Amino acid sequence: MVIAVKKVFRQKNGYSLFEVLITLVIVIIIMVMLTNILILSLDISRKSLVRSALREEQSDILNKISKDLRNAKFVQECGGSNESAVCEVLLDKKYTWTTCDDAGVLSICKKTGIEPYEEIIEETSDQMVVKSFIIEEGLADADGKKSIVITLIVNQNSDTIDVEDQIRQVVVSTRNYTI
C-alpha cells in the first residue's frame, strides 16, 4: 500500500520585500515634501516677525518725533536729509532729532545739550538700519503755519534674513507755532 503524502501549502498573509520597499519610498517622498513645506513656512514666519518688529520700531520713532513737534513751544531748524537731517525743538529744554553715525550705520537719535557735550537720550536699535531720513517743510495754511513731512526708509541689519525696505511717511501739523 502506497501512502500518498500530500503536502499542504498554506498561503501566508504578508508583504513581499518589493511591496515594503515601494511603500518606504513613497513615505520618504511624502516626508521630504512635508519637510520642505515646514521649512518654507518657518522662513516666511521668521521674515514676517522681523518685518513686524522693524515696522513697529519705525512707527515708534516717528510717533515720538511727531509728538515732540506737536508739543513744541518753538521749532528752530527742521530740514535736511540723511546725515544732514535735523529738527530742533524746544519743549521743557532744547532737543534735537537727527541721525547718528555709528560705524557707518545710520540711526536716528534724540539729543539734548550743546555740541560737543550732547547727550543722546533716545536712539534706534542696532537691528534697524536707516537708509533714508528726510525732514522737509510741507504746505502752509492761511496763517503761515506749515506742516512738516518726515520720510523714513529703514531696513533690517541681518545677513540671514532679507527684509525689503520699509517706507513710512508722516505729516505733522504745526498747529502751535509758525516756522
Backbone as CSV, one residue per row, in Angstrom:
resi,resn,N_x,N_y,N_z,CA_x,CA_y,CA_z,C_x,C_y,C_z
1,MET,0.809,-1.127,0.000,0.000,0.000,0.000,0.893,1.243,0.000
2,VAL,0.581,2.098,-0.889,1.351,3.342,-1.060,0.528,4.466,-0.427
3,ILE,1.230,5.100,0.429,0.559,6.230,1.082,1.037,7.504,0.385
4,ALA,0.122,8.177,-0.092,0.450,9.434,-0.782,0.543,10.544,0.264
5,VAL,1.675,11.081,0.227,1.888,12.206,1.164,1.543,13.497,0.404
6,LYS,0.631,14.055,0.901,0.164,15.265,0.273,0.647,16.451,1.122
7,LYS,1.407,17.298,0.439,1.901,18.485,1.141,0.846,19.571,1.018
8,VAL,0.586,20.076,2.103,-0.400,21.144,2.126,0.366,22.467,2.306
9,PHE,0.266,23.271,1.299,0.884,24.612,1.372,-0.192,25.603,1.763
10,ARG,0.102,26.240,2.782,-0.839,27.268,3.187,-0.360,28.619,2.651
11,GLN,-1.280,29.428,2.263,-0.969,30.757,1.765,-0.718,31.636,2.985
12,LYS,0.464,32.218,3.005,0.808,33.096,4.121,0.379,34.514,3.773
13,ASN,-0.257,35.166,4.738,-0.662,36.549,4.548,0.475,37.452,5.012
14,GLY,1.112,38.156,4.082,2.219,39.062,4.402,2.587,39.869,3.167
15,TYR,3.568,40.749,3.337,4.003,41.591,2.237,5.346,41.104,1.735
16,SER,5.524,41.249,0.472,6.805,40.872,-0.106,7.792,42.012,0.122
17,LEU,9.044,41.762,-0.061,10.098,42.750,0.106,9.898,43.919,-0.874
18,PHE,9.466,43.607,-2.064,9.221,44.635,-3.083,8.122,45.599,-2.631
19,GLU,7.050,45.089,-2.082,5.951,45.932,-1.612,6.390,46.833,-0.450
20,VAL,7.202,46.297,0.432,7.708,47.068,1.559,8.617,48.202,1.064
21,LEU,9.467,47.897,0.086,10.375,48.919,-0.448,9.610,50.034,-1.163
22,ILE,8.611,49.700,-1.943,7.802,50.695,-2.640,7.091,51.593,-1.624
23,THR,6.535,51.010,-0.595,5.848,51.780,0.449,6.830,52.711,1.157
24,LEU,8.008,52.206,1.443,9.032,53.011,2.099,9.454,54.199,1.235
25,VAL,9.618,54.010,-0.048,9.982,55.093,-0.967,8.875,56.145,-1.012
26,ILE,7.642,55.728,-1.076,6.517,56.668,-1.106,6.461,57.477,0.195
27,VAL,6.654,56.824,1.328,6.639,57.516,2.618,7.787,58.530,2.696
28,ILE,8.962,58.166,2.210,10.117,59.083,2.228,9.847,60.297,1.349
29,ILE,9.273,60.113,0.186,8.950,61.236,-0.708,7.960,62.180,-0.035
30,ILE,6.937,61.639,0.607,5.949,62.466,1.304,6.609,63.223,2.461
31,MET,7.492,62.572,3.192,8.177,63.219,4.311,9.072,64.366,3.826
32,VAL,9.783,64.181,2.719,10.629,65.241,2.167,9.767,66.429,1.743
33,MET,8.632,66.177,1.106,7.734,67.248,0.696,7.205,68.014,1.912
34,LEU,6.800,67.303,2.949,6.292,67.956,4.153,7.385,68.749,4.870
35,THR,8.594,68.245,4.872,9.716,68.949,5.490,9.995,70.252,4.749
36,ASN,9.970,70.209,3.421,10.189,71.428,2.640,9.102,72.463,2.912
37,ILE,7.871,72.029,3.012,6.766,72.934,3.325,6.960,73.537,4.714
38,LEU,7.383,72.731,5.680,7.617,73.215,7.034,8.751,74.234,7.065
39,ILE,9.844,73.956,6.380,10.976,74.885,6.341,10.574,76.198,5.678
40,LEU,9.830,76.129,4.596,9.375,77.324,3.899,8.452,78.160,4.796
41,SER,7.534,77.503,5.481,6.617,78.248,6.352,7.354,78.856,7.549
42,LEU,8.374,78.193,8.070,9.167,78.763,9.157,9.954,79.983,8.686
43,ASP,10.510,79.930,7.473,11.222,81.085,6.917,10.290,82.263,6.719
44,ILE,9.103,82.009,6.200,8.124,83.074,5.991,7.700,83.666,7.335
45,SER,7.500,82.824,8.324,7.099,83.285,9.652,8.202,84.131,10.287
46,ARG,9.444,83.704,10.184,10.569,84.448,10.751,10.718,85.804,10.059
47,LYS,10.602,85.818,8.739,10.703,87.065,7.977,9.558,88.009,8.348
48,SER,8.394,87.454,8.547,7.224,88.245,8.933,7.413,88.865,10.320
49,LEU,7.961,88.114,11.248,8.217,88.631,12.592,9.246,89.755,12.572
50,VAL,10.294,89.586,11.775,11.327,90.611,11.669,10.753,91.871,11.038
51,ARG,9.964,91.713,9.980,9.341,92.862,9.313,8.397,93.575,10.275
52,SER,7.653,92.825,11.051,6.727,93.416,12.012,7.475,94.208,13.086
53,ALA,8.549,93.656,13.612,9.348,94.357,14.624,9.979,95.616,14.035
54,LEU,10.408,95.533,12.787,11.002,96.681,12.111,9.969,97.792,11.922
55,ARG,8.785,97.423,11.481,7.715,98.413,11.310,7.298,99.033,12.637
56,GLU,7.271,98.224,13.671,6.888,98.726,14.993,7.900,99.753,15.497
57,GLU,9.177,99.454,15.351,10.204,100.401,15.790,10.180,101.663,14.925
58,GLN,9.954,101.503,13.630,9.858,102.636,12.721,8.690,103.546,13.118
59,SER,7.541,102.962,13.371,6.376,103.744,13.798,6.616,104.402,15.148
60,ASP,7.257,103.688,16.048,7.527,104.212,17.382,8.395,105.465,17.324
61,ILE,9.467,105.427,16.554,10.366,106.581,16.495,9.687,107.758,15.796
62,LEU,8.904,107.487,14.749,8.196,108.567,14.062,7.105,109.169,14.951
63,ASN,6.456,108.354,15.751,5.459,108.867,16.696,6.095,109.765,17.753
64,LYS,7.284,109.406,18.219,7.986,110.229,19.207,8.396,111.569,18.612
65,ILE,8.899,111.545,17.365,9.267,112.796,16.702,8.023,113.661,16.504
66,SER,6.942,113.052,16.034,5.688,113.781,15.806,5.161,114.401,17.089
67,LYS,5.211,113.650,18.170,4.733,114.153,19.462,5.554,115.349,19.908
68,ASP,6.880,115.255,19.762,7.734,116.381,20.138,7.438,117.610,19.283
69,LEU,7.215,117.415,17.985,6.917,118.543,17.100,5.573,119.177,17.447
70,ARG,4.579,118.376,17.747,3.250,118.907,18.082,3.252,119.655,19.418
71,ASN,4.046,119.166,20.364,4.060,119.758,21.702,5.118,120.842,21.866
72,ALA,5.879,121.113,20.827,6.980,122.077,20.930,6.459,123.502,21.099
73,LYS,7.177,124.257,21.901,6.887,125.682,22.035,7.498,126.448,20.866
74,PHE,8.602,125.881,20.345,9.307,126.535,19.253,10.070,125.477,18.461
75,VAL,10.059,125.606,17.142,10.844,124.737,16.270,11.850,125.623,15.565
76,GLN,13.124,125.321,15.812,14.151,126.186,15.256,14.539,125.738,13.855
77,GLU,15.318,124.754,13.750,15.782,124.267,12.451,15.140,122.917,12.221
78,CYS,14.524,122.743,11.075,13.872,121.469,10.793,13.963,121.213,9.290
79,GLY,14.855,120.339,8.891,15.015,120.025,7.480,16.243,119.180,7.240
80,GLY,16.467,118.861,5.983,17.643,118.093,5.590,17.311,116.649,5.302
81,SER,18.337,115.945,4.875,18.166,114.525,4.586,19.400,113.752,5.015
82,ASN,19.162,112.512,5.386,20.186,111.564,5.814,21.108,112.148,6.872
83,GLU,22.437,112.283,6.592,23.367,112.758,7.616,23.088,114.191,8.047
84,SER,22.477,114.986,7.166,22.226,116.391,7.499,20.813,116.635,8.022
85,ALA,20.012,115.597,8.202,18.647,115.768,8.715,18.702,116.166,10.185
86,VAL,18.004,117.260,10.485,17.986,117.741,11.859,16.671,118.461,12.112
87,CYS,16.170,118.308,13.317,14.963,119.022,13.712,15.124,119.400,15.187
88,GLU,15.283,120.703,15.429,15.485,121.203,16.786,14.163,121.726,17.326
89,VAL,13.782,121.227,18.489,12.520,121.630,19.111,12.784,122.084,20.548
90,LEU,11.952,123.020,20.983,12.039,123.497,22.352,10.810,123.011,23.100
91,LEU,11.020,122.115,24.026,9.946,121.649,24.908,10.240,122.254,26.283
92,ASP,10.540,121.428,27.275,10.987,121.965,28.559,12.434,122.447,28.443
93,LYS,13.185,121.872,27.496,14.513,122.331,27.108,14.714,121.976,25.642
94,LYS,15.829,122.335,25.101,16.062,122.133,23.676,16.458,120.681,23.399
95,TYR,15.757,120.077,22.429,16.060,118.724,21.973,16.320,118.761,20.470
96,THR,17.151,117.865,20.018,17.471,117.787,18.600,17.270,116.356,18.118
97,TRP,16.398,116.199,17.119,16.242,114.910,16.454,17.153,114.933,15.230
98,THR,18.019,113.967,15.108,18.970,113.921,13.999,19.428,112.487,13.766
99,THR,20.326,112.326,12.817,20.887,110.992,12.578,22.214,110.880,13.312
100,CYS,22.503,109.679,13.757,23.782,109.369,14.381,24.471,108.337,13.494
101,ASP,25.751,108.500,13.335,26.517,107.566,12.508,27.351,106.695,13.428
102,ASP,26.955,105.441,13.539,27.659,104.507,14.408,28.375,103.477,13.540
103,ALA,29.648,103.689,13.296,30.478,102.786,12.493,29.909,102.592,11.090
104,GLY,29.481,103.689,10.485,28.979,103.629,9.116,27.519,103.243,8.989
105,VAL,26.848,103.005,10.112,25.430,102.638,10.094,24.633,103.804,10.668
106,LEU,23.690,104.311,9.876,22.880,105.436,10.325,21.789,104.972,11.276
107,SER,21.561,105.756,12.313,20.433,105.541,13.215,19.843,106.914,13.526
108,ILE,18.671,106.924,14.109,18.026,108.175,14.475,18.145,108.340,15.981
109,CYS,18.530,109.560,16.401,18.684,109.765,17.833,18.151,111.133,18.247
110,LYS,17.780,111.192,19.496,17.309,112.430,20.122,18.393,112.864,21.097
111,LYS,18.876,114.096,20.882,19.968,114.605,21.704,19.501,115.816,22.486
112,THR,20.196,116.090,23.564,19.986,117.308,24.327,21.347,117.888,24.662
113,GLY,21.392,119.178,24.878,22.660,119.833,25.193,23.238,120.535,23.977
114,ILE,24.406,121.093,24.158,25.088,121.852,23.123,26.361,121.108,22.745
115,GLU,26.643,121.105,21.429,27.851,120.424,20.963,29.065,121.003,21.666
116,PRO,30.070,120.299,21.940,30.276,118.862,21.750,29.823,118.032,22.951
117,TYR,29.037,118.629,23.845,28.627,117.953,25.076,27.200,117.420,24.994
118,GLU,26.834,117.008,23.805,25.477,116.496,23.630,25.318,115.140,24.289
119,GLU,24.146,114.927,24.794,23.814,113.639,25.405,22.708,112.991,24.579
120,ILE,22.900,111.738,24.201,21.886,111.015,23.433,20.864,110.451,24.406
121,ILE,19.609,110.876,24.239,18.535,110.430,25.114,17.889,109.164,24.565
122,GLU,17.613,109.186,23.267,16.983,108.028,22.614,17.703,107.735,21.318
123,GLU,17.747,106.449,20.972,18.369,106.045,19.712,17.704,104.764,19.224
124,THR,17.595,104.634,17.907,17.012,103.413,17.352,17.964,102.242,17.612
125,SER,17.419,101.051,17.589,18.214,99.859,17.903,19.198,99.537,16.786
126,ASP,20.126,98.656,17.104,21.122,98.226,16.117,20.502,97.391,15.011
127,GLN,19.333,96.828,15.256,18.679,95.986,14.258,18.072,96.786,13.108
128,MET,17.820,98.073,13.354,17.205,98.912,12.328,18.277,99.779,11.671
129,VAL,18.417,99.633,10.366,19.370,100.430,9.600,18.595,101.512,8.851
130,VAL,18.933,102.762,9.097,18.276,103.880,8.427,18.913,104.054,7.055
131,LYS,18.118,103.860,6.018,18.614,104.062,4.658,18.379,105.492,4.197
132,SER,17.287,106.089,4.644,16.988,107.466,4.269,16.110,108.098,5.355
133,PHE,16.480,109.300,5.759,15.736,110.060,6.764,15.647,111.487,6.240
134,ILE,14.448,111.898,5.855,14.251,113.198,5.220,13.226,113.992,6.021
135,ILE,13.593,115.229,6.336,12.679,116.152,7.017,12.533,117.362,6.106
136,GLU,11.304,117.691,5.747,11.084,118.842,4.868,9.790,119.552,5.245
137,GLU,9.719,120.802,4.851,8.521,121.574,5.116,7.434,121.170,4.139
138,GLY,6.223,121.090,4.649,5.077,120.766,3.816,4.322,122.035,3.451
139,LEU,3.063,121.895,3.228,2.210,123.019,2.846,1.914,123.912,4.039
140,ALA,1.643,125.189,3.755,1.303,126.144,4.805,-0.178,126.478,4.718
141,ASP,-0.763,126.836,5.861,-2.160,127.276,5.852,-2.207,128.804,5.714
142,ALA,-3.378,129.384,5.820,-3.546,130.830,5.630,-2.818,131.642,6.696
143,ASP,-2.615,131.077,7.879,-1.938,131.785,8.973,-0.419,131.624,8.921
144,GLY,0.078,130.911,7.933,1.521,130.694,7.806,2.034,129.507,8.591
145,LYS,1.145,128.748,9.163,1.554,127.555,9.906,1.755,126.419,8.916
146,LYS,2.943,125.858,8.952,3.305,124.828,7.988,3.277,123.452,8.636
147,SER,3.181,122.491,7.774,3.320,121.110,8.240,4.752,120.664,7.953
148,ILE,5.159,119.638,8.643,6.486,119.058,8.449,6.293,117.629,7.975
149,VAL,6.962,117.293,6.883,6.868,115.954,6.301,8.144,115.203,6.658
150,ILE,7.968,114.047,7.283,9.107,113.217,7.669,8.993,111.897,6.919
151,THR,10.035,111.555,6.182,10.086,110.294,5.439,11.208,109.445,6.009
152,LEU,10.891,108.212,6.312,11.872,107.305,6.902,11.861,105.986,6.149
153,ILE,13.009,105.623,5.611,13.178,104.339,4.928,14.202,103.542,5.718
154,VAL,13.793,102.367,6.179,14.669,101.542,7.005,14.749,100.126,6.455
155,ASN,15.745,99.412,6.938,15.950,98.025,6.568,16.453,97.280,7.796
156,GLN,16.461,95.978,7.701,16.898,95.113,8.797,18.397,94.886,8.713
157,ASN,19.079,94.936,9.837,20.513,94.686,9.904,20.739,93.205,10.192
158,SER,20.643,92.389,9.143,20.806,90.948,9.309,21.306,90.339,8.008
159,ASP,22.244,89.407,8.145,22.748,88.706,6.962,21.894,87.500,6.610
160,THR,21.162,86.986,7.572,20.408,85.753,7.350,18.990,86.000,6.857
161,ILE,18.404,87.125,7.221,17.021,87.413,6.837,17.007,88.641,5.939
162,ASP,16.450,88.500,4.761,16.394,89.589,3.807,15.003,90.211,3.836
163,VAL,14.907,91.376,4.467,13.645,92.107,4.541,13.774,93.329,3.640
164,GLU,12.808,93.504,2.764,12.857,94.650,1.859,12.697,95.952,2.643
165,ASP,13.071,97.064,1.995,12.988,98.370,2.636,11.569,98.662,3.103
166,GLN,11.466,99.224,4.299,10.182,99.627,4.852,10.114,101.155,4.794
167,ILE,9.117,101.675,4.122,8.983,103.105,3.909,7.783,103.627,4.694
168,ARG,7.992,104.719,5.401,6.894,105.329,6.145,7.058,106.841,6.083
169,GLN,5.959,107.516,5.857,5.972,108.968,5.776,4.896,109.519,6.702
170,VAL,5.256,110.563,7.439,4.348,111.174,8.396,4.308,112.678,8.131
171,VAL,3.117,113.234,8.162,2.943,114.683,8.046,2.494,115.189,9.412
172,VAL,3.277,116.117,9.966,2.993,116.646,11.297,2.494,118.076,11.155
173,SER,1.344,118.334,11.717,0.767,119.677,11.695,1.455,120.554,12.720
174,THR,1.809,121.757,12.312,2.444,122.703,13.228,1.407,123.670,13.774
175,ARG,0.482,123.146,14.495,-0.670,123.946,14.956,-0.308,124.946,16.037
176,ASN,0.779,124.723,16.770,1.102,125.600,17.889,2.099,126.698,17.549
177,TYR,2.698,126.661,16.405,3.758,127.627,16.107,3.867,127.821,14.594
178,THR,4.594,128.820,14.206,4.861,129.122,12.806,6.343,128.921,12.550
179,ILE,6.622,128.275,11.451,8.029,128.031,11.112,8.567,129.246,10.394
